[in-house]
Amino acid sequence: MLLQRKRAALIGLVALFVFPAAAHAADLTLDLGDVKTPASLFVPPGAGPHPGVVLVHGSGPGKRAQYQHVAEAFARQGIVALLYDKRTVGYSQSQRDYSQLANDALTAFRVLRARPEVDPARVGLWGLSEGGWTAPLAASRSDDVAFLITVGANGGTPSHQQAWAVRERLVRMGVSGSMVDAIADKGMRQIVHNGLFPEAAYDPVPVLRRLKQPTLGIWGAKDRLTPPGESLRVFQENVRRHTLRVFPDGEHAAHRTITGFERLPELVPGYAELVGSWVRDLPTSSSADPAPHQDVTTRPLEPLAEWETGKVQITVFAVLVLAFLGYVLSGFVRRWRPGPGSLAPWLASAALAVVGGWMVYVFLLLTNGKLPLGPLVFGRTLPWLGMQLLSAGVVVLLVLTVLRTGRELAEAGMGARIRRTILLTGGALFVPWAFYWGLLLP
């Protein structure tokens, strides 16, 4: 394996001398049928025709600028690279269709294959991350695709990958206990099983088994978004003609990294050279690096019980907000103000702070993988620890308020009694809700 990498590096050095000048870039427009999108072609200097590759996006908006450095690196290896802006029609955080994205990639493939600078018999696809699902799907639909390259591809479903990534980040950062299960398990189950995660159940294995092309799979050992060890083994077991490589200091997109959570500007050394030499040779035999170690393994997302469904969660959340917010707002009505020393306003305010803070914080943790976690205390982030302490305070205030209610409302009117009943109902519902979300668990 070491000799192969030295050979790839040597070929890369030779390529730098053969193609010393900057790649020529040309702007194009791709007609995807329902939309048109801009594209860029990066052509190596020197006589062609050259092999070519279409770069297929990872998740997100997918603008060409994200991958220009990759296209230029491939061009320096003598490969024509085509970049295009990902469609926005039919693709968003809540909507996407892998079949449609695969067809877009094939449209770009046909355009590249027809270019005079390109050898039509040596044109393939490259897919990063989400492209590790869509590029293989596109390749499986056309025998004209000469080869396939994936980077940070996943061997499991998108829902398993995302739940793993959330848990991996929390555990790696030192978070432990109920916060991990609340976010990575319960939070992800709510998102997936309530239909808020498009293509959540897409299974890549049947597509991988249909691939006929030689396939180069690349992973960074410090990938924190895709389980690299498990994914490599899935490719090894299901792709007929595979070359599977792991870069010890690489992250999800094969950039250099220290911890795996930051992406340094430069590509991991040897990555572009490996792609260049592999595309030129297209080996007929299979080989694979050892699967990298994973501290966290993927786990299935259990279905929601009837009492966990989205409708129930929304109803409980709405009741809690209305009960506590209603009590706070009704306090501005003079005749409903509690007597001196009443704990009811403190109960309502503290519970409302927990419910509102929980909604915002959990949403940010699940949707923003780069949200700073900050310092940890007892394996908890400060916001989570604050909500846990406040939740415990709510329980204490609830008990004391119940004990005082008879004396405080002895001479109160009907409005005050109704107001207190609503507050205590919200408090009673708050306790199992906080237990479910780990706010009252270690």
GIDA-V414549 format. One record per run of one state. SS is the DSSP state (a for helix, b for strand, c for the rest). FROM is the first residue (numbers start at 1). TO is the last residue. If there is no record, write none. Layout:
SS&FROM&TO  SS&FROM&TO
This chain:
c&1&1  a&2&18  c&19&23  b&24&31  c&32&35  b&36&43  c&44&49  b&50&56  c&57&63  a&64&76  c&77&78  b&79&84  c&85&97  a&98&113  c&114&117  b&118&128  c&129&130  a&131&140  c&141&146  b&147&151  c&152&157  a&158&172  c&173&177  a&178&193  c&194&204  a&205&210  c&211&213  b&214&220  c&221&227  a&228&238  c&239&241  b&242&247  c&248&249  b&250&250  c&251&254  b&255&256  c&257&266  b&267&267  c&268&270  a&271&281  c&282&286  b&287&288  c&289&305  a&306&308  c&309&309  a&310&330  c&331&333  a&334&336  c&337&343  a&344&367  c&368&375  b&376&377  c&378&379  b&380&381  a&382&408  c&409&413  a&414&436  c&437&442
